């Protein structure tokens, strides 16, 4: 699941059906795959919106 999310985040254009099949083989249902994809995509979307607007981190949030 983590490898799938990292690949989707770092190189979305390289995603293949085999990536989905690997999740199925690991025991994830189609609904699980959808949820993993949606959560990963939402975080990418939200971070790009924040970055595009120049929103900075709250002081209490560590940067590393």
Secondary structure in CASP SS format (residue, H / E / C, confidence):
PFRMAT SS
TARGET T0000
AUTHOR 0000-0000-0000
METHOD secondary structure of the structure
MODEL  1
X C 1.00
X H 1.00
X H 1.00
X H 1.00
X H 1.00
X H 1.00
X H 1.00
X H 1.00
X H 1.00
X H 1.00
X C 1.00
X H 1.00
X H 1.00
X H 1.00
X C 1.00
X C 1.00
X H 1.00
X H 1.00
X H 1.00
X H 1.00
X H 1.00
X H 1.00
X H 1.00
X H 1.00
X H 1.00
X C 1.00
X C 1.00
X C 1.00
X C 1.00
X H 1.00
X H 1.00
X H 1.00
X H 1.00
X H 1.00
X H 1.00
X H 1.00
X H 1.00
X H 1.00
X H 1.00
X H 1.00
X H 1.00
X H 1.00
X H 1.00
X H 1.00
X H 1.00
X H 1.00
X H 1.00
X H 1.00
X H 1.00
X H 1.00
X H 1.00
X H 1.00
X H 1.00
X C 1.00
X C 1.00
X C 1.00
X C 1.00
X C 1.00
X C 1.00
X C 1.00
X C 1.00
X C 1.00
X C 1.00
X C 1.00
END
